[in-house]
Amino acid sequence: MENRVGYSLPPPLYQSRPWLMIFHGQDAQRQTFFDISKNYYYSKIIPELYDKGICRSCSSYGWLVLIDYTSHDCSLLNLVSMEMIELPPIEYSTSEYCILWLPPSDPNSHLLVVFKDFLMLWRPGDAEFIRKEFLFDVEFNSFSSVNIHEGNIYALVAPHGDIVKADFKDPIVHFKKLINGEEPSLGLQEGQLFYDSYLVECNGEMLLVYKIYSASFLSYKVVSTFEIFRLDYAKDAWIEVKDIGERTIFLSEYQGRSSLVSNPQVKPNSIYFTQGRHLCIFDLDDQSIELSLPCPNISKSNSAFCWIWG
């Protein structure tokens, strides 16, 4: 089906399925929103995003967490209402992840900006961010993936792929090792040398999703397959998953999320991800990968993608 195009802001975001947001053009100043359920894309220049970095976020509720490249000022931008909330300045620009816990209109909302060795906490009404140092029970040099499950923060950390759970104890955040079992054993084939890993909450369970590449040429990696494991607390181990039923997993460069999508245009038991300028769908039933161009006007270079949720 040929993609249709519009030149306005997209309609309200959905909670059950995301929009694919594409940054492209000179200095990535143009934004294109692709609706996977209608095969329709909307192109727009949003001035509020100029010269801003978008944090890798969990639970966006339609909000983007922005950090100004020059001033390091931090702000929240709602893509539906275009409301912008200016936040206290933050000294550091290289964050690992941002976690928006409930919309900022909720009195229990708070924003966590996660760095390598500490995080900065802000709640509505705070005049400044509060810094909290990290304490780890495991060897740590970086976060591989961060996600929220049943109101708790979980992280996959390098170098050994340990899963940790955050315990907030003033004035620190204590990351405790979650299981003592071995890491999942991947069935890597010849030439499958690289992989990325994601923590994804799916139907009340925590999944560990591996995106496996067949090769790497001049820093361009080709996705060949996926493997999924669920965390079995009783057995203290990872159990391989071959089927996720009617749910669909959406992966960005650093984050993953699943949803029950009741729309015939969205494939269940599949993983949606991007590669180059293509939107890709991995079918867990037959292990196939389907490629499409969400917007043919997107350049092969100087473009970036992320999923935006309502």
Secondary structure by P-SEA (a helix, b strand, c coil): cbbbbbcccccccccccccbbbbbcccccbbbbbcccccbbbbbbcccccccccccccccccbbbbbbccccccccccccccbbbbccccccccccccccccccccccbbbbbccccbbbbbcccccbbbbbbbbbcccccccccccccccbbbbbbcccbbbbbbbbcccbbbbcccccccccccccccccccbbbbbbbcccbbbbbbbccccccccbbbbcbbbbbbbbccccbbbbbcccccbbbbbcccbbbbbbcccccccccccccccccbbbbbbcccbbbbbbccccccccccbbbbbbcc
